[in-house]
């Protein structure tokens, strides 16, 4: 091949390589350099002092105050109320509550106390009688046992009843035997006389009968002796021993029963005493409640109703304190400031909680005090989120924070609305740009720098922001012009699924699926506008049109109108101002001032996570 042809071939290859490199850069960086409208708003990178703070709203309250509560049990009605804002002295009557029902309860309770006293005295007397009766029963049982033992001892003693009965039986046998012998002798003598015809047969038979009867008496006496020894003695001994044992058990039962009766009577006395003490306690409580119906000032101060000292929101919907209003126990009625020191109670959103700490300075402005600012410091941050706000909106977590104002606050009043700017950082000499000038490309914050008539995307490192200006750590120089309305990402980049979401995790109805299926923007009449090559993209609003900008580059998605949601990782387009002006701040539900850039996390030193 000729040297000239080889030269042209090398030039062609080099040109193709350059074209491919240019295409790759354009595709990767999303049209890093695009044409710019001459009327696009810009801001010259400024250098100077920058204050980073968080704006929150709240309410002023006295720093040192006495909270006066309703100490009457149940619900009562206000019948007299001191005027709000009035200066009172210690001992002045502040609130008087209705005590008519308490007076009725007092009469009934006094009757109950007298009844309890009567029952207590009766229980005392019953205990005394029960103890006396128990002792008498025990004495009787002991006496019965002693007699039983004596009867047993008397029967089995050496000269006791048994021995006496035994001796008597034996003597009866001897007597009967002697009588029987005499009767026999008489019968023998009578028989001889009868044989000699001196007596009659009748007399003989009478003597014989007397002898036979005497013999039977002897036999009967012997039988009685045997019965005494074999049966009567044993039975009587067993009976007497049983009587002793039964007496012993009866004594034990009597003692136990006596103890039980006395314990029962003592318990009844103790119960009666406790009932009496309870009734007296209830009486004292009713008397104290009647006393609490009149609330006096514990110190000098200015009267502030508790309902007026609450902030807004759900708890602030309570009707103002007034005569005739029903109040409940432990309800706050009056706040009595005891000093002129003031504090501001504000709510910090959880997204800003890591920036705020105790001791940070704050600048406070009060709506009703014009052209004057106050200084203070954060003194307290709640450990837990506000329960009421969490109940109203479970997704909203705010933390109650107290800011103590410097000075006495002579012109300030409790309940005034205020705004506080908590100063997080103060820089003396740094670069900064408006927050809406910073967008994100993946995880990298970028700005669009205006160079001639072209906008060039440039990565930057950012620091904290104050919802208006963001600190530029590196990537820009003073005086460079950044676009306040940077173009949105390309259509090709939007149609690609997110790199951090795998294919199988793109669910129907999700943001990724919506972006896949979103139809192209239609022009007037419902037909898609033809693409025009070689023309710079128009910025919506600069040419008076609200539709799709003409001449967008292939692979670039037309920018959406303000208020419509941008693609993932982009912010909503704020209203455009003039060159060097920041967009109007928007106030969130918590009172924090926010701008579109805060949604991108431009206020954090570390790069925010990919949305």
Order of alpha helices (4+ residues) and beta strands (2+ residues): alpha-beta-beta-beta-beta-beta-beta-beta-alpha-alpha-alpha-alpha-beta-beta-beta-beta-beta-beta-beta-alpha-beta-beta-beta-beta-beta-beta-beta-beta-alpha-alpha-beta-beta-alpha
